[in-house]
Amino acid sequence: MSTIPTTEVIIFDTSEEFRKDVSILRPAFDIVSKVDGFRAPVYTGTQIENPEKGYIFLNWDSLAHHQASMASPSYGSVLEALKPAFGGPSKMYHVIFNDHPIALQQPVTQVLLLTLKDPSHRAEVFAILSKISDLSKKMLVFGPTLENENEIILVGGWASVEAHWEKVASEPKAVVERLFFLATKDHHFHAALKSYAGN
C-alpha cells in the first residue's frame, strides 16, 4: 500500500446550498484533482448532529504539495469555487494519521479533536489512542496536527452513530475517562461523507 497521506481537514459553517446538495463543491474539486500530489477521492459532507457544520477531507502526498497548490495561480479559482458552500468561518488542519484513514469510506465518520492539557502527557495519550486504533483494526486512526503538535485529530468509521455509542458503552470506562482527563475534547461529532474522485 502507498505511504500514509497528509490529510487536509476543513471544518466549516455550511451554506444552505451546500446542505441541500454537497455536490456543489465538485467544480472546486475538479480543479484540485489536477494538482500534483493530490490523492483522490475527496470526502465531504455535513455533520449529522448539526448540518450547519460541514467537513472536507483531502489527501495529499505531503504538506509541501498542498502548500504548493495554495501558491499556484489556479488557487484563486479553487477559493472562488468553494464560496457557494461556505456560510461562515472555516478552520483548516493537516494531519498524518497513524494509518490510512479508511474511516472516511464508512457510512458514518466520527470526527474528534483533542487538545493535550499538558504536553508532558503526550506519550500516555498516544498510547491510549494507539491501543484503541489497534483494537479497531485501524478503523479509528489519529495523529497530531502539523499546525500544533498538542492538537490531535481522530477519525473513526462506523456503520451508524448508534453503533459508535454502543461500542463506547461496552468499552472499559476507565480508559475513556483517562483520555478525557488528559486531553480536552474540543469537537466530537459524526458526518456522513460522500466521496468524489474528480473529472
N, C-alpha and C positions, 0 to 999 in steps of 0.2 A: 504494500500500500504506500501511497505517496507520503511525503512528510506532512506533519500536522500543520495546518494553515494558521496564519494570523487572522483572527476573526474580528471584523469591524462590527460593533453592536451600536445601533442607534435606537434610542428610546425617545419618542416624540409625542407631542399633542397632535391628535389627528384632526383632519378637516371632515366635514360632513360627507364630502365627495368620496374621500378615502374609505370612510366607514361603510358607504354604500357599495363601493367597488374598489378593492385593493389593486386591481389590475391597472388603475390609472397611473401607477408608477412604472409601467412597462417601458415607456419611452426613455425614462432615465436609465433603466437597467439595460436597455438595448445599447446605449452609449457606453456604459461601464463594461458591458460584456466584451467589448472590442479592445479594452485596455490591457496592456502587458501585465501579467502577474495576477489577473483576476481569475478566480476559480468558480465557475458556475456550478450549481444554480445559486440564485439569491433567494432568501427566505423572508417573507414579510407577512404581517397580519396585525390584527387588533388584539388587545388584551381582553380576555374572557370576562374578568371581573368588572372592567371599566373600558368599553370600546373607545373612549376618548383618548386612550393611550395606545400608541402603535409601536411596532418593532420592525427593524430591518437588520438582517444578519447577512453580511457579505464575507466571503473567504478570499484571502489574498496569499500569494506566495510569501510575502513579508510585509512588515510595516513600511519599509522603503518603497515597495511597489505602490502601496496606497498613497503615500506622500507624493510620489512622482505623478500619480494620476491627478492629485489635487493641484499640482503645479502646472499641469498641461493646459493648452489652450481650450480643450474640449470641456474642462471642468465647469466653466460658466454655463454651458448648455445643460450639464447634469443638474446643477443647482436650480436652473430655471424649470427643468422638467420635474424636479422634486416638489416645487412650490405648491401645486394643487393638493398635495396630500397632507401638507403641514398646516395645522391650525393654531400653532403656538410654538413655544420653546422646544428645543431638542437637545439631547446630550449624546455625544459620541464617545465610545470606548474602543480600545483594541485589546485583545487577549489571545494568548496562545494557550489553549486548553491542554490538559494532561493527556488527551487522546482526541481522535477525530470526533467532532460534535454531531454524532448520529441522532442525538435527541431532536435536532431540528426537523428531522424527517418523520417524526411520530405525530399521531393525531393531536396531542397536546404537548406543548413545551413549557416546562417550569422555568421561570427566569428569577434567579435570586442574586441580589447584590449585597455583599457584606463588606464592612469596614472593620479592620482589626482595631480593638480598643487599645491595645498596646502591641507595638511591633515585636516585642520580645516573645509574644505568643504565636508568632508565625508558624514555627515548626509544628507546634501542637495542633493548630487549626488545619494545617496542610495534612497532617497525619490523619485527623478525623475525616476530612474530605476525601483523602485517598482511599481510606477504608470503605467509605460509602460508595465511591466510584467503582472500586473493585467488586463490591458486593452486587452492584447493579449491572455488572459486566460492561462497564463504561457507557451505560445508558445515561448516567449522570457524569458530566465532566466539569472541570473547574480550572481556573487559573487566575493569577493576579493581573490586573490591568497594566498595560505598558505605560499608562499615564501616571499611575500611582500604585506602587507595589503593596500598599496596605489595603487597597480595594480589591475584592475578589468577586468574580462573576462565576456563577454555577448555572448550567442549563441541564435540565433533566427531561427525558422523554417518557410520556405516559399514554396509556390508552384513553384516559379521561382524567378530569380534575378529581373525580371521586376515587379513582384508582390510586392517585397520588396520596390523598388524605388517608385512605385505608391502609396503605403501606406505612405511612408515618405512625399511625395508631398502633401498628404491630412492631415497630422498631423499639429498641431499648431507649426509654425516655432520657436516661442519664446522658447518653451520647449527644442527643439533640440539645438538651439543656446546657451541656458544657460548651457546645459550639456557640450558642447564642449568649452565653456568659462571656465568652472571649471575643466575640465579634458582634457588631451592631447590624441588625437586619434592616437595610436601607430600602429594599424593594423586593417583594416576594409575590409574584403573580403568575398567571398562566396565559399562554397565547395559542391560538390555532393558526399555524403558519401555512402559507402556500408557497410552493417553490416555483421559480421561473428561471429558465435556462438562457433566455435571450434569443433574439433572431439572428 
